């Protein structure tokens, strides 16, 4: 009888925790389109077309926090940080989850 009560209690706690977590899943395409809007046309000259990987997460206020930019070009690093870091977007993703997005920079 004691084992039955313990089993019933563990089932109740286990199923209750499943219903308690409601995560609003925002698609990566939606996040990407909002970030591309923030990073419109750069204000510096681009020599050749390149692809840069941006690693970021979201703060508790829904702000984009840039963690890293995969580029050695100082102009690109500064441009991404100035135009993206700590900017709010309409539908942020999950807080403290690492997102990586490739960004193609083309010559105008």
Phi and psi restraints in degrees (range 20) as a CNS / XPLOR table:
assign (resid 1 and name C) (resid 2 and name N)
       (resid 2 and name CA) (resid 2 and name C) 1.0 -65.5 20.0 2
assign (resid 2 and name N) (resid 2 and name CA)
       (resid 2 and name C) (resid 3 and name N) 1.0 -38.6 20.0 2
assign (resid 2 and name C) (resid 3 and name N)
       (resid 3 and name CA) (resid 3 and name C) 1.0 -68.3 20.0 2
assign (resid 3 and name N) (resid 3 and name CA)
       (resid 3 and name C) (resid 4 and name N) 1.0 -36.0 20.0 2
assign (resid 3 and name C) (resid 4 and name N)
       (resid 4 and name CA) (resid 4 and name C) 1.0 -64.7 20.0 2
assign (resid 4 and name N) (resid 4 and name CA)
       (resid 4 and name C) (resid 5 and name N) 1.0 -42.4 20.0 2
assign (resid 4 and name C) (resid 5 and name N)
       (resid 5 and name CA) (resid 5 and name C) 1.0 -64.7 20.0 2
assign (resid 5 and name N) (resid 5 and name CA)
       (resid 5 and name C) (resid 6 and name N) 1.0 -40.5 20.0 2
assign (resid 5 and name C) (resid 6 and name N)
       (resid 6 and name CA) (resid 6 and name C) 1.0 -65.2 20.0 2
assign (resid 6 and name N) (resid 6 and name CA)
       (resid 6 and name C) (resid 7 and name N) 1.0 -41.4 20.0 2
assign (resid 6 and name C) (resid 7 and name N)
       (resid 7 and name CA) (resid 7 and name C) 1.0 -65.1 20.0 2
assign (resid 7 and name N) (resid 7 and name CA)
       (resid 7 and name C) (resid 8 and name N) 1.0 -43.4 20.0 2
assign (resid 7 and name C) (resid 8 and name N)
       (resid 8 and name CA) (resid 8 and name C) 1.0 -63.6 20.0 2
assign (resid 8 and name N) (resid 8 and name CA)
       (resid 8 and name C) (resid 9 and name N) 1.0 -41.4 20.0 2
assign (resid 8 and name C) (resid 9 and name N)
       (resid 9 and name CA) (resid 9 and name C) 1.0 -64.2 20.0 2
assign (resid 9 and name N) (resid 9 and name CA)
       (resid 9 and name C) (resid 10 and name N) 1.0 -42.1 20.0 2
assign (resid 9 and name C) (resid 10 and name N)
       (resid 10 and name CA) (resid 10 and name C) 1.0 -67.2 20.0 2
assign (resid 10 and name N) (resid 10 and name CA)
       (resid 10 and name C) (resid 11 and name N) 1.0 -34.8 20.0 2
assign (resid 10 and name C) (resid 11 and name N)
       (resid 11 and name CA) (resid 11 and name C) 1.0 -66.7 20.0 2
assign (resid 11 and name N) (resid 11 and name CA)
       (resid 11 and name C) (resid 12 and name N) 1.0 -40.8 20.0 2
assign (resid 11 and name C) (resid 12 and name N)
       (resid 12 and name CA) (resid 12 and name C) 1.0 -64.7 20.0 2
assign (resid 12 and name N) (resid 12 and name CA)
       (resid 12 and name C) (resid 13 and name N) 1.0 -45.3 20.0 2
assign (resid 12 and name C) (resid 13 and name N)
       (resid 13 and name CA) (resid 13 and name C) 1.0 -66.0 20.0 2
assign (resid 13 and name N) (resid 13 and name CA)
       (resid 13 and name C) (resid 14 and name N) 1.0 -40.7 20.0 2
assign (resid 13 and name C) (resid 14 and name N)
       (resid 14 and name CA) (resid 14 and name C) 1.0 -64.7 20.0 2
assign (resid 14 and name N) (resid 14 and name CA)
       (resid 14 and name C) (resid 15 and name N) 1.0 -43.7 20.0 2
assign (resid 14 and name C) (resid 15 and name N)
       (resid 15 and name CA) (resid 15 and name C) 1.0 -74.7 20.0 2
assign (resid 15 and name N) (resid 15 and name CA)
       (resid 15 and name C) (resid 16 and name N) 1.0 -31.0 20.0 2
assign (resid 15 and name C) (resid 16 and name N)
       (resid 16 and name CA) (resid 16 and name C) 1.0 -66.8 20.0 2
assign (resid 16 and name N) (resid 16 and name CA)
       (resid 16 and name C) (resid 17 and name N) 1.0 -36.2 20.0 2
assign (resid 16 and name C) (resid 17 and name N)
       (resid 17 and name CA) (resid 17 and name C) 1.0 -70.9 20.0 2
assign (resid 17 and name N) (resid 17 and name CA)
       (resid 17 and name C) (resid 18 and name N) 1.0 -25.7 20.0 2
assign (resid 17 and name C) (resid 18 and name N)
       (resid 18 and name CA) (resid 18 and name C) 1.0 -67.2 20.0 2
assign (resid 18 and name N) (resid 18 and name CA)
       (resid 18 and name C) (resid 19 and name N) 1.0 -39.1 20.0 2
assign (resid 18 and name C) (resid 19 and name N)
       (resid 19 and name CA) (resid 19 and name C) 1.0 -82.6 20.0 2
assign (resid 19 and name N) (resid 19 and name CA)
       (resid 19 and name C) (resid 20 and name N) 1.0 -16.4 20.0 2
assign (resid 19 and name C) (resid 20 and name N)
       (resid 20 and name CA) (resid 20 and name C) 1.0 -77.4 20.0 2
assign (resid 20 and name N) (resid 20 and name CA)
       (resid 20 and name C) (resid 21 and name N) 1.0 -24.5 20.0 2
assign (resid 20 and name C) (resid 21 and name N)
       (resid 21 and name CA) (resid 21 and name C) 1.0 -92.8 20.0 2
assign (resid 21 and name N) (resid 21 and name CA)
       (resid 21 and name C) (resid 22 and name N) 1.0 109.4 20.0 2
assign (resid 21 and name C) (resid 22 and name N)
       (resid 22 and name CA) (resid 22 and name C) 1.0 -117.6 20.0 2
assign (resid 22 and name N) (resid 22 and name CA)
       (resid 22 and name C) (resid 23 and name N) 1.0 104.6 20.0 2
assign (resid 22 and name C) (resid 23 and name N)
       (resid 23 and name CA) (resid 23 and name C) 1.0 -106.6 20.0 2
assign (resid 23 and name N) (resid 23 and name CA)
       (resid 23 and name C) (resid 24 and name N) 1.0 126.1 20.0 2
assign (resid 23 and name C) (resid 24 and name N)
       (resid 24 and name CA) (resid 24 and name C) 1.0 -85.0 20.0 2
assign (resid 24 and name N) (resid 24 and name CA)
       (resid 24 and name C) (resid 25 and name N) 1.0 109.5 20.0 2
assign (resid 24 and name C) (resid 25 and name N)
       (resid 25 and name CA) (resid 25 and name C) 1.0 -87.3 20.0 2
assign (resid 25 and name N) (resid 25 and name CA)
       (resid 25 and name C) (resid 26 and name N) 1.0 119.8 20.0 2
assign (resid 25 and name C) (resid 26 and name N)
       (resid 26 and name CA) (resid 26 and name C) 1.0 -102.6 20.0 2
assign (resid 26 and name N) (resid 26 and name CA)
       (resid 26 and name C) (resid 27 and name N) 1.0 134.0 20.0 2
assign (resid 26 and name C) (resid 27 and name N)
       (resid 27 and name CA) (resid 27 and name C) 1.0 -69.4 20.0 2
assign (resid 27 and name N) (resid 27 and name CA)
       (resid 27 and name C) (resid 28 and name N) 1.0 149.1 20.0 2
assign (resid 27 and name C) (resid 28 and name N)
       (resid 28 and name CA) (resid 28 and name C) 1.0 -66.4 20.0 2
assign (resid 28 and name N) (resid 28 and name CA)
       (resid 28 and name C) (resid 29 and name N) 1.0 -30.2 20.0 2
assign (resid 28 and name C) (resid 29 and name N)
       (resid 29 and name CA) (resid 29 and name C) 1.0 -65.9 20.0 2
assign (resid 29 and name N) (resid 29 and name CA)
       (resid 29 and name C) (resid 30 and name N) 1.0 -37.2 20.0 2
assign (resid 29 and name C) (resid 30 and name N)
       (resid 30 and name CA) (resid 30 and name C) 1.0 -67.5 20.0 2
assign (resid 30 and name N) (resid 30 and name CA)
       (resid 30 and name C) (resid 31 and name N) 1.0 -41.9 20.0 2
assign (resid 30 and name C) (resid 31 and name N)
       (resid 31 and name CA) (resid 31 and name C) 1.0 -64.4 20.0 2
assign (resid 31 and name N) (resid 31 and name CA)
       (resid 31 and name C) (resid 32 and name N) 1.0 -43.0 20.0 2
assign (resid 31 and name C) (resid 32 and name N)
       (resid 32 and name CA) (resid 32 and name C) 1.0 -61.2 20.0 2
assign (resid 32 and name N) (resid 32 and name CA)
       (resid 32 and name C) (resid 33 and name N) 1.0 -44.9 20.0 2
assign (resid 32 and name C) (resid 33 and name N)
       (resid 33 and name CA) (resid 33 and name C) 1.0 -64.2 20.0 2
assign (resid 33 and name N) (resid 33 and name CA)
       (resid 33 and name C) (resid 34 and name N) 1.0 -35.7 20.0 2
assign (resid 33 and name C) (resid 34 and name N)
       (resid 34 and name CA) (resid 34 and name C) 1.0 -70.5 20.0 2
assign (resid 34 and name N) (resid 34 and name CA)
       (resid 34 and name C) (resid 35 and name N) 1.0 -35.4 20.0 2
assign (resid 34 and name C) (resid 35 and name N)
       (resid 35 and name CA) (resid 35 and name C) 1.0 -71.8 20.0 2
assign (resid 35 and name N) (resid 35 and name CA)
       (resid 35 and name C) (resid 36 and name N) 1.0 -37.8 20.0 2
assign (resid 35 and name C) (resid 36 and name N)
       (resid 36 and name CA) (resid 36 and name C) 1.0 -63.3 20.0 2
assign (resid 36 and name N) (resid 36 and name CA)
       (resid 36 and name C) (resid 37 and name N) 1.0 -34.9 20.0 2
assign (resid 36 and name C) (resid 37 and name N)
       (resid 37 and name CA) (resid 37 and name C) 1.0 -62.4 20.0 2
assign (resid 37 and name N) (resid 37 and name CA)
       (resid 37 and name C) (resid 38 and name N) 1.0 -38.7 20.0 2
assign (resid 37 and name C) (resid 38 and name N)
       (resid 38 and name CA) (resid 38 and name C) 1.0 -70.2 20.0 2
assign (resid 38 and name N) (resid 38 and name CA)
       (resid 38 and name C) (resid 39 and name N) 1.0 -32.0 20.0 2
assign (resid 38 and name C) (resid 39 and name N)
       (resid 39 and name CA) (resid 39 and name C) 1.0 -103.5 20.0 2
assign (resid 39 and name N) (resid 39 and name CA)
       (resid 39 and name C) (resid 40 and name N) 1.0 66.2 20.0 2
assign (resid 39 and name C) (resid 40 and name N)
       (resid 40 and name CA) (resid 40 and name C) 1.0 -69.8 20.0 2
assign (resid 40 and name N) (resid 40 and name CA)
       (resid 40 and name C) (resid 41 and name N) 1.0 -126.9 20.0 2
assign (resid 40 and name C) (resid 41 and name N)
       (resid 41 and name CA) (resid 41 and name C) 1.0 -86.7 20.0 2
assign (resid 41 and name N) (resid 41 and name CA)
       (resid 41 and name C) (resid 42 and name N) 1.0 126.6 20.0 2
assign (resid 41 and name C) (resid 42 and name N)
       (resid 42 and name CA) (resid 42 and name C) 1.0 -68.9 20.0 2
assign (resid 42 and name N) (resid 42 and name CA)
       (resid 42 and name C) (resid 43 and name N) 1.0 154.8 20.0 2
assign (resid 42 and name C) (resid 43 and name N)
       (resid 43 and name CA) (resid 43 and name C) 1.0 -97.3 20.0 2
assign (resid 43 and name N) (resid 43 and name CA)
       (resid 43 and name C) (resid 44 and name N) 1.0 21.8 20.0 2
assign (resid 43 and name C) (resid 44 and name N)
       (resid 44 and name CA) (resid 44 and name C) 1.0 -131.8 20.0 2
assign (resid 44 and name N) (resid 44 and name CA)
       (resid 44 and name C) (resid 45 and name N) 1.0 161.4 20.0 2
assign (resid 44 and name C) (resid 45 and name N)
       (resid 45 and name CA) (resid 45 and name C) 1.0 -75.4 20.0 2
assign (resid 45 and name N) (resid 45 and name CA)
       (resid 45 and name C) (resid 46 and name N) 1.0 139.0 20.0 2
assign (resid 45 and name C) (resid 46 and name N)
       (resid 46 and name CA) (resid 46 and name C) 1.0 -111.1 20.0 2
assign (resid 46 and name N) (resid 46 and name CA)
       (resid 46 and name C) (resid 47 and name N) 1.0 125.7 20.0 2
assign (resid 46 and name C) (resid 47 and name N)
       (resid 47 and name CA) (resid 47 and name C) 1.0 -77.6 20.0 2
assign (resid 47 and name N) (resid 47 and name CA)
       (resid 47 and name C) (resid 48 and name N) 1.0 -46.6 20.0 2
assign (resid 47 and name C) (resid 48 and name N)
       (resid 48 and name CA) (resid 48 and name C) 1.0 -143.8 20.0 2
assign (resid 48 and name N) (resid 48 and name CA)
       (resid 48 and name C) (resid 49 and name N) 1.0 164.1 20.0 2
assign (resid 48 and name C) (resid 49 and name N)
       (resid 49 and name CA) (resid 49 and name C) 1.0 -72.6 20.0 2
assign (resid 49 and name N) (resid 49 and name CA)
       (resid 49 and name C) (resid 50 and name N) 1.0 136.9 20.0 2
assign (resid 49 and name C) (resid 50 and name N)
       (resid 50 and name CA) (resid 50 and name C) 1.0 -147.0 20.0 2
assign (resid 50 and name N) (resid 50 and name CA)
       (resid 50 and name C) (resid 51 and name N) 1.0 159.6 20.0 2
assign (resid 50 and name C) (resid 51 and name N)
       (resid 51 and name CA) (resid 51 and name C) 1.0 -115.1 20.0 2
assign (resid 51 and name N) (resid 51 and name CA)
       (resid 51 and name C) (resid 52 and name N) 1.0 130.8 20.0 2
assign (resid 51 and name C) (resid 52 and name N)
       (resid 52 and name CA) (resid 52 and name C) 1.0 -121.8 20.0 2
assign (resid 52 and name N) (resid 52 and name CA)
       (resid 52 and name C) (resid 53 and name N) 1.0 134.2 20.0 2
assign (resid 52 and name C) (resid 53 and name N)
       (resid 53 and name CA) (resid 53 and name C) 1.0 -93.8 20.0 2
assign (resid 53 and name N) (resid 53 and name CA)
       (resid 53 and name C) (resid 54 and name N) 1.0 129.2 20.0 2
assign (resid 53 and name C) (resid 54 and name N)
       (resid 54 and name CA) (resid 54 and name C) 1.0 -112.3 20.0 2
assign (resid 54 and name N) (resid 54 and name CA)
       (resid 54 and name C) (resid 55 and name N) 1.0 126.7 20.0 2
assign (resid 54 and name C) (resid 55 and name N)
       (resid 55 and name CA) (resid 55 and name C) 1.0 -104.9 20.0 2
assign (resid 55 and name N) (resid 55 and name CA)
       (resid 55 and name C) (resid 56 and name N) 1.0 128.8 20.0 2
assign (resid 55 and name C) (resid 56 and name N)
       (resid 56 and name CA) (resid 56 and name C) 1.0 -151.0 20.0 2
assign (resid 56 and name N) (resid 56 and name CA)
       (resid 56 and name C) (resid 57 and name N) 1.0 168.8 20.0 2
assign (resid 56 and name C) (resid 57 and name N)
       (resid 57 and name CA) (resid 57 and name C) 1.0 -143.2 20.0 2
assign (resid 57 and name N) (resid 57 and name CA)
       (resid 57 and name C) (resid 58 and name N) 1.0 -178.9 20.0 2
assign (resid 57 and name C) (resid 58 and name N)
       (resid 58 and name CA) (resid 58 and name C) 1.0 -120.0 20.0 2
assign (resid 58 and name N) (resid 58 and name CA)
       (resid 58 and name C) (resid 59 and name N) 1.0 141.1 20.0 2
assign (resid 58 and name C) (resid 59 and name N)
       (resid 59 and name CA) (resid 59 and name C) 1.0 -83.5 20.0 2
assign (resid 59 and name N) (resid 59 and name CA)
       (resid 59 and name C) (resid 60 and name N) 1.0 178.4 20.0 2
assign (resid 59 and name C) (resid 60 and name N)
       (resid 60 and name CA) (resid 60 and name C) 1.0 -69.0 20.0 2
assign (resid 60 and name N) (resid 60 and name CA)
       (resid 60 and name C) (resid 61 and name N) 1.0 -20.2 20.0 2
assign (resid 60 and name C) (resid 61 and name N)
       (resid 61 and name CA) (resid 61 and name C) 1.0 -89.3 20.0 2
assign (resid 61 and name N) (resid 61 and name CA)
       (resid 61 and name C) (resid 62 and name N) 1.0 -0.2 20.0 2
assign (resid 61 and name C) (resid 62 and name N)
       (resid 62 and name CA) (resid 62 and name C) 1.0 86.0 20.0 2
assign (resid 62 and name N) (resid 62 and name CA)
       (resid 62 and name C) (resid 63 and name N) 1.0 18.0 20.0 2
assign (resid 62 and name C) (resid 63 and name N)
       (resid 63 and name CA) (resid 63 and name C) 1.0 -90.3 20.0 2
assign (resid 63 and name N) (resid 63 and name CA)
       (resid 63 and name C) (resid 64 and name N) 1.0 146.5 20.0 2
assign (resid 63 and name C) (resid 64 and name N)
       (resid 64 and name CA) (resid 64 and name C) 1.0 -77.6 20.0 2
assign (resid 64 and name N) (resid 64 and name CA)
       (resid 64 and name C) (resid 65 and name N) 1.0 129.9 20.0 2
assign (resid 64 and name C) (resid 65 and name N)
       (resid 65 and name CA) (resid 65 and name C) 1.0 -117.1 20.0 2
assign (resid 65 and name N) (resid 65 and name CA)
       (resid 65 and name C) (resid 66 and name N) 1.0 109.0 20.0 2
assign (resid 65 and name C) (resid 66 and name N)
       (resid 66 and name CA) (resid 66 and name C) 1.0 -75.6 20.0 2
assign (resid 66 and name N) (resid 66 and name CA)
       (resid 66 and name C) (resid 67 and name N) 1.0 123.7 20.0 2
assign (resid 66 and name C) (resid 67 and name N)
       (resid 67 and name CA) (resid 67 and name C) 1.0 -97.4 20.0 2
assign (resid 67 and name N) (resid 67 and name CA)
       (resid 67 and name C) (resid 68 and name N) 1.0 -32.2 20.0 2
assign (resid 67 and name C) (resid 68 and name N)
       (resid 68 and name CA) (resid 68 and name C) 1.0 -167.1 20.0 2
assign (resid 68 and name N) (resid 68 and name CA)
       (resid 68 and name C) (resid 69 and name N) 1.0 150.6 20.0 2
assign (resid 68 and name C) (resid 69 and name N)
       (resid 69 and name CA) (resid 69 and name C) 1.0 -127.6 20.0 2
assign (resid 69 and name N) (resid 69 and name CA)
       (resid 69 and name C) (resid 70 and name N) 1.0 124.4 20.0 2
assign (resid 69 and name C) (resid 70 and name N)
       (resid 70 and name CA) (resid 70 and name C) 1.0 -84.7 20.0 2
assign (resid 70 and name N) (resid 70 and name CA)
       (resid 70 and name C) (resid 71 and name N) 1.0 70.5 20.0 2
assign (resid 70 and name C) (resid 71 and name N)
       (resid 71 and name CA) (resid 71 and name C) 1.0 -155.2 20.0 2
assign (resid 71 and name N) (resid 71 and name CA)
       (resid 71 and name C) (resid 72 and name N) 1.0 148.1 20.0 2
assign (resid 71 and name C) (resid 72 and name N)
       (resid 72 and name CA) (resid 72 and name C) 1.0 -100.5 20.0 2
assign (resid 72 and name N) (resid 72 and name CA)
       (resid 72 and name C) (resid 73 and name N) 1.0 -4.9 20.0 2
assign (resid 72 and name C) (resid 73 and name N)
       (resid 73 and name CA) (resid 73 and name C) 1.0 -77.5 20.0 2
assign (resid 73 and name N) (resid 73 and name CA)
       (resid 73 and name C) (resid 74 and name N) 1.0 118.4 20.0 2
assign (resid 73 and name C) (resid 74 and name N)
       (resid 74 and name CA) (resid 74 and name C) 1.0 -62.9 20.0 2
assign (resid 74 and name N) (resid 74 and name CA)
       (resid 74 and name C) (resid 75 and name N) 1.0 -35.7 20.0 2
assign (resid 74 and name C) (resid 75 and name N)
       (resid 75 and name CA) (resid 75 and name C) 1.0 -62.3 20.0 2
assign (resid 75 and name N) (resid 75 and name CA)
       (resid 75 and name C) (resid 76 and name N) 1.0 -42.3 20.0 2
assign (resid 75 and name C) (resid 76 and name N)
       (resid 76 and name CA) (resid 76 and name C) 1.0 -68.7 20.0 2
assign (resid 76 and name N) (resid 76 and name CA)
       (resid 76 and name C) (resid 77 and name N) 1.0 -43.4 20.0 2
assign (resid 76 and name C) (resid 77 and name N)
       (resid 77 and name CA) (resid 77 and name C) 1.0 -58.1 20.0 2
assign (resid 77 and name N) (resid 77 and name CA)
       (resid 77 and name C) (resid 78 and name N) 1.0 -49.9 20.0 2
assign (resid 77 and name C) (resid 78 and name N)
       (resid 78 and name CA) (resid 78 and name C) 1.0 -65.8 20.0 2
assign (resid 78 and name N) (resid 78 and name CA)
       (resid 78 and name C) (resid 79 and name N) 1.0 -38.7 20.0 2
assign (resid 78 and name C) (resid 79 and name N)
       (resid 79 and name CA) (resid 79 and name C) 1.0 -63.4 20.0 2
assign (resid 79 and name N) (resid 79 and name CA)
       (resid 79 and name C) (resid 80 and name N) 1.0 -46.0 20.0 2
assign (resid 79 and name C) (resid 80 and name N)
       (resid 80 and name CA) (resid 80 and name C) 1.0 -65.7 20.0 2
assign (resid 80 and name N) (resid 80 and name CA)
       (resid 80 and name C) (resid 81 and name N) 1.0 -43.5 20.0 2
assign (resid 80 and name C) (resid 81 and name N)
       (resid 81 and name CA) (resid 81 and name C) 1.0 -65.8 20.0 2
assign (resid 81 and name N) (resid 81 and name CA)
       (resid 81 and name C) (resid 82 and name N) 1.0 -41.6 20.0 2
assign (resid 81 and name C) (resid 82 and name N)
       (resid 82 and name CA) (resid 82 and name C) 1.0 -70.1 20.0 2
assign (resid 82 and name N) (resid 82 and name CA)
       (resid 82 and name C) (resid 83 and name N) 1.0 -37.7 20.0 2
assign (resid 82 and name C) (resid 83 and name N)
       (resid 83 and name CA) (resid 83 and name C) 1.0 -94.9 20.0 2
assign (resid 83 and name N) (resid 83 and name CA)
       (resid 83 and name C) (resid 84 and name N) 1.0 -9.4 20.0 2
assign (resid 83 and name C) (resid 84 and name N)
       (resid 84 and name CA) (resid 84 and name C) 1.0 -124.1 20.0 2
assign (resid 84 and name N) (resid 84 and name CA)
       (resid 84 and name C) (resid 85 and name N) 1.0 -35.8 20.0 2
assign (resid 84 and name C) (resid 85 and name N)
       (resid 85 and name CA) (resid 85 and name C) 1.0 -67.5 20.0 2
assign (resid 85 and name N) (resid 85 and name CA)
       (resid 85 and name C) (resid 86 and name N) 1.0 127.7 20.0 2
assign (resid 85 and name C) (resid 86 and name N)
       (resid 86 and name CA) (resid 86 and name C) 1.0 62.9 20.0 2
assign (resid 86 and name N) (resid 86 and name CA)
       (resid 86 and name C) (resid 87 and name N) 1.0 30.2 20.0 2
assign (resid 86 and name C) (resid 87 and name N)
       (resid 87 and name CA) (resid 87 and name C) 1.0 -98.9 20.0 2
assign (resid 87 and name N) (resid 87 and name CA)
       (resid 87 and name C) (resid 88 and name N) 1.0 140.1 20.0 2
assign (resid 87 and name C) (resid 88 and name N)
       (resid 88 and name CA) (resid 88 and name C) 1.0 -87.4 20.0 2
assign (resid 88 and name N) (resid 88 and name CA)
       (resid 88 and name C) (resid 89 and name N) 1.0 142.2 20.0 2
assign (resid 88 and name C) (resid 89 and name N)
       (resid 89 and name CA) (resid 89 and name C) 1.0 -120.2 20.0 2
assign (resid 89 and name N) (resid 89 and name CA)
       (resid 89 and name C) (resid 90 and name N) 1.0 163.1 20.0 2
assign (resid 89 and name C) (resid 90 and name N)
       (resid 90 and name CA) (resid 90 and name C) 1.0 -64.7 20.0 2
assign (resid 90 and name N) (resid 90 and name CA)
       (resid 90 and name C) (resid 91 and name N) 1.0 -48.8 20.0 2
assign (resid 90 and name C) (resid 91 and name N)
       (resid 91 and name CA) (resid 91 and name C) 1.0 -121.6 20.0 2
assign (resid 91 and name N) (resid 91 and name CA)
       (resid 91 and name C) (resid 92 and name N) 1.0 83.8 20.0 2
assign (resid 91 and name C) (resid 92 and name N)
       (resid 92 and name CA) (resid 92 and name C) 1.0 -70.2 20.0 2
assign (resid 92 and name N) (resid 92 and name CA)
       (resid 92 and name C) (resid 93 and name N) 1.0 160.0 20.0 2
assign (resid 92 and name C) (resid 93 and name N)
       (resid 93 and name CA) (resid 93 and name C) 1.0 -82.6 20.0 2
assign (resid 93 and name N) (resid 93 and name CA)
       (resid 93 and name C) (resid 94 and name N) 1.0 -162.5 20.0 2
assign (resid 93 and name C) (resid 94 and name N)
       (resid 94 and name CA) (resid 94 and name C) 1.0 -70.6 20.0 2
assign (resid 94 and name N) (resid 94 and name CA)
       (resid 94 and name C) (resid 95 and name N) 1.0 136.7 20.0 2
assign (resid 94 and name C) (resid 95 and name N)
       (resid 95 and name CA) (resid 95 and name C) 1.0 -65.9 20.0 2
assign (resid 95 and name N) (resid 95 and name CA)
       (resid 95 and name C) (resid 96 and name N) 1.0 138.2 20.0 2
assign (resid 95 and name C) (resid 96 and name N)
       (resid 96 and name CA) (resid 96 and name C) 1.0 62.2 20.0 2
assign (resid 96 and name N) (resid 96 and name CA)
       (resid 96 and name C) (resid 97 and name N) 1.0 18.0 20.0 2
assign (resid 96 and name C) (resid 97 and name N)
       (resid 97 and name CA) (resid 97 and name C) 1.0 -96.2 20.0 2
assign (resid 97 and name N) (resid 97 and name CA)
       (resid 97 and name C) (resid 98 and name N) 1.0 136.4 20.0 2
assign (resid 97 and name C) (resid 98 and name N)
       (resid 98 and name CA) (resid 98 and name C) 1.0 -81.0 20.0 2
assign (resid 98 and name N) (resid 98 and name CA)
       (resid 98 and name C) (resid 99 and name N) 1.0 124.1 20.0 2
assign (resid 98 and name C) (resid 99 and name N)
       (resid 99 and name CA) (resid 99 and name C) 1.0 -114.2 20.0 2
assign (resid 99 and name N) (resid 99 and name CA)
       (resid 99 and name C) (resid 100 and name N) 1.0 141.1 20.0 2
assign (resid 99 and name C) (resid 100 and name N)
       (resid 100 and name CA) (resid 100 and name C) 1.0 -127.3 20.0 2
assign (resid 100 and name N) (resid 100 and name CA)
       (resid 100 and name C) (resid 101 and name N) 1.0 129.4 20.0 2
assign (resid 100 and name C) (resid 101 and name N)
       (resid 101 and name CA) (resid 101 and name C) 1.0 -133.0 20.0 2
assign (resid 101 and name N) (resid 101 and name CA)
       (resid 101 and name C) (resid 102 and name N) 1.0 127.5 20.0 2
assign (resid 101 and name C) (resid 102 and name N)
       (resid 102 and name CA) (resid 102 and name C) 1.0 -78.2 20.0 2
assign (resid 102 and name N) (resid 102 and name CA)
       (resid 102 and name C) (resid 103 and name N) 1.0 139.9 20.0 2
assign (resid 102 and name C) (resid 103 and name N)
       (resid 103 and name CA) (resid 103 and name C) 1.0 -125.5 20.0 2
assign (resid 103 and name N) (resid 103 and name CA)
       (resid 103 and name C) (resid 104 and name N) 1.0 120.3 20.0 2
assign (resid 103 and name C) (resid 104 and name N)
       (resid 104 and name CA) (resid 104 and name C) 1.0 -93.7 20.0 2
assign (resid 104 and name N) (resid 104 and name CA)
       (resid 104 and name C) (resid 105 and name N) 1.0 124.0 20.0 2
assign (resid 104 and name C) (resid 105 and name N)
       (resid 105 and name CA) (resid 105 and name C) 1.0 -108.7 20.0 2
assign (resid 105 and name N) (resid 105 and name CA)
       (resid 105 and name C) (resid 106 and name N) 1.0 116.6 20.0 2
assign (resid 105 and name C) (resid 106 and name N)
       (resid 106 and name CA) (resid 106 and name C) 1.0 -107.2 20.0 2
assign (resid 106 and name N) (resid 106 and name CA)
       (resid 106 and name C) (resid 107 and name N) 1.0 154.6 20.0 2
assign (resid 106 and name C) (resid 107 and name N)
       (resid 107 and name CA) (resid 107 and name C) 1.0 -75.4 20.0 2
assign (resid 107 and name N) (resid 107 and name CA)
       (resid 107 and name C) (resid 108 and name N) 1.0 132.1 20.0 2
